[in-house]
Amino acid sequence: EQGDGSDEAHEAVKLPLARSAPVVVEVQGAALYEAIEFVENNLDDDKRMSNATSQLATLIGQIKTLRRPLLQDLKGNSQNGRRGGGRDRNNRNQHRRHNQSDKRVEMSQESELAAFLCRVVFTCMKKVNTRCLKLMDKVDSNAKKATGKRDAFKAVEEHRKRVVETDGELDDEDFAKWKEAKNAMILVDRSISGWKRECTSLASALRAVIDETLNCEAVFQNLKTYERDMLIETMQRFCPISGIFYSTLVDLELFYTREMKMAFTNTPLDLNDPNSYNGTIVKGFRMVPNVRLKKLAPATLGKIAASAGALLKVLVPPADFAKKRFQFLESVENAINQQVTWNCVAKLVPFGSSANNFGSASSDLDICLVLLPKEVLRYQSWQQALAEDAKVENPPTAVQAVDDLVEILKKLNMDDVDDQRKTARIPILKFTNPEGLECDMCINNRLAIRNTMLLYTYSMIDPRVREIAYIVKAWAKERHINNPAMHTLPSYAYLLMIIKYLQIVRPHPILPVLQELSASWDGQSYGNQLNHQQPTRPVIVSGPDGKKCDTYFYGDPTFGDYESSLAKLQQFARWNSASTWELLIGFFEFYAFQLDYRRFVISIRSYDWVTKEQKAAEDSWKMHLRFAIEDPFETSYDVVHMLRDSGFNDIRKEFARAYAILTDRSLDEDVCGCNDVMEALLMEPQEEKGNFV
């Protein structure tokens, strides 16, 4: 970013420089021309092209002006001017002539620099397009080979199964053939996957370049009309589901109708539409964080409301759901405190779905054993003791605590007591109560309790939050995309995605960012309207690894007037009158088509979007194309670190499928033959998620 006449004015845009891994760092003091030339030179190297394209996007995003104010030594003129008379008038005239000359120089430099930058942008587009065509040619030319290898392996695999069914084993020769066929299939499949991944990475980076160019006023206003049209036309051919640019809109339509089985909906940028164009800056593709709901036909919304209303009656647990679980925990807690000889007080606290207001009647019970000092009574509540991170002197070790708990639980007639994970990073003890409720008890995981309290507060702000959450969780379960063991997302991740969407939806958020609000919040301000002052009272709690985390959030029931704070939050949510079903459709649309996963991290602790470049620099996160979701308190932890490419692709397609069903755009015969919207949405998939590689 160019300066304003100070000594730093000669310090140009910071250059993002790729290291061996695609992590972006900044080089201080690099001239803008040098930075762009550095990126342009790397575009000629196939191995560096993806990084260079990403760097170009970052570079353009940092630009505020293309003019470089010239430094003038006016101090002497000012001093001489004080001597008065004609000399003062002469100096002022000379200064005016200098200013006019400087402006002409600045405008000339701006035009020259804009032309140079635009040339690099279009060079990047050309080179990326050429490279992607070569990669897809490799994919197409090896497709038949891959099919042959899969068929060959299928034949030897069927032979192996027949032998195993007869209680036999493959002889050495057959086993060697089976292993060779398997390795050959994996090798060609991995090669094809690698080419596709590189193509997707390049396309995603180019999308970022075009997006930044269209949204950088200093660059956009210097583009010629035909250049703007070319950038816009290219962006319209990008498919967020497949992650590539198609040659024509016809090819893009074929992908949606044949592969996705949904009616093609092209949303071109309309330069006369204030929602997609504002002055000289195109806004249509910069969907983050400007998310606007589209108006839907009343009949469509009515059909969804009727179907979803009936489903929610089944999904939402009865009113006494939590009460029964709390009573069970209280009885176990009393038994523990009566029988152990620890130098502390044991407190059993439910967390997760049983306590965050998003649970179901079939949810397991997650329990945290919190060890508090015997002087806990000096605190107003155990919650306050937890928030103040009260420590115990000479507490029992985790292994000792688990061993003692095993004996107590067996005396209480608990079944299936399992202590195999007592030496894990977070020790866990599993058991089942006499009523068949499966329980997981961890030791001193205080951060999980604070996290549960945060989610609970969000759930209480508006009923639409819970309604969306229950439907999304049911959808993810039925469509087999909520199993971390199979490299898809945990339910917790979907809750964070829902909260983030409701924090940024327009014309007014449903949820404010609780971690950004001070204790003196006025009940109206959000986002950039806040003065970003530090919370009046940080709430420091130790994580599982001993790291201190600030767990402050507005509306914390531990401190202050909870009822008053909650009333403010509920009034804030009411300023957005969108129905639950409009928001549900918007949720699926946003995560299917709008969010650029290569660039942004889903984070509910900040209204401003956190970038993957930031997380790479701060916490060494990997730069990849998949979801990245930051834990709101333990911010160095990626909630979806278990996700793989195949799982990500499946989930992205499922979001698009859900959007198509809810907006009557699905062309799937099974869906079209279903009269109930929610039944179609939750229909069991015919194929397993993921692939062999």
Secondary structure, 3 states (H helix, E strand, C coil): CCCCCCHHHHCCCCEEEECCCCCEEEECCCCHHHHHHHHHHHCCCCCCHHHHHHHHHHHHHHCCCCCCCCCCCCHHHHHHHCCCHHHHHHHHHHHHHHHHHHHHHHHHHHHHHHHHHHHHHHHHHHHHHHHHHHHHHHHHHHHHHHHHHHHHHHHHHHHHHHHHHCCCCCCHHHHHHHHHHHHHHHHHHHHHHHHHHHHHHHHHHHHHHHHHHHHCHHHHCCCCHHHHHHHHHHHHCEECCCCEECCCHHHHHHHHHHHCCECCCCCCCCCCCCCCEECCEECCCCCCCCEECCCCCHHHHHHHHHHHHHHHHHHCCCCCHHHHHHHHHHHHHHHHHHHCCCCCEEEEEEEHHHCCCCCCCCCCEEEEEEEECHHHHHCCCHHHHHHCCCCCCCCCCHHHHHHHHHHHHHHCCCEEEEEEECCCCCCEEEEECCCCCEEEEEECCHHHHHHHHHHHHHHHHCHHHHHHHHHHHHHHHHCCCCCHHHCCCCHHHHHHHHHHHHHHEECCCCCCCHHHCCCCCCCCCCHHHCCCCCCCCCCEEECCCCCEEECCCCCCCCCCCHHHHHHHHHHHHHCCCCCHHHHHHHHHHHHHHHCCCCCEEECCCCCCCEEHHHHHHHHCCCCCCCCCEECCCCCCCECCCCCCHHHHHHHHHHHHHHHHHHCCCECCHHHHCCCCHHHHHCCCCCCCCCCCC
